[in-house]
């Protein structure tokens, strides 16, 4: 059995809540009063609930070789690995990535009956375009089931010109990839 030395990386990103703006007299009064108020005095009465996730970053750590400038966790597949579809390093990683996505808690407001679907999905890496479309499809299906995807979802993928052809590109477009970050 192949033992993995890396952990699947999956982040669900939520927009940062903006802190409430204090009136200028509140700041002046705080610094010029004889006694400082207790810290909890300034705490909000109703804590802010973070908004639901709107984006997901999927790390696909596969490359042909490690570049001299790269600090990212990657798996160098080698330039001779023409059969990536059958590479156990890739298929095992995709399997564990889908398990991690399924195990991720979905933070939704208590009064929400439905899950807010993701607006963006970004496949980064490594070189995500090395991963076959059928494996990318299983990741997208898992995200769709767990979080939902908006009808107009933006799906971005980092691609290297030497790692895909017209057939693979058509396969990615059929899956919904509608934005490419092309590296050279």
Secondary structure, DSSP 8 states (H G I E B T S, - for coil): ----SS--EEEEE----------HHHHHHHHHSSS---GGGGS-SS--------EEEEEE-EESS--TT--S--EE--TT---GGG-HHHHHHHHHHHHHHHHS-----TT-SS---EEEEEEEES-GGGS-HHHHHHHHHHHHHHT-EEEEEEEEEEEEGGG--HHHHHHHHHHT--EEEEE-
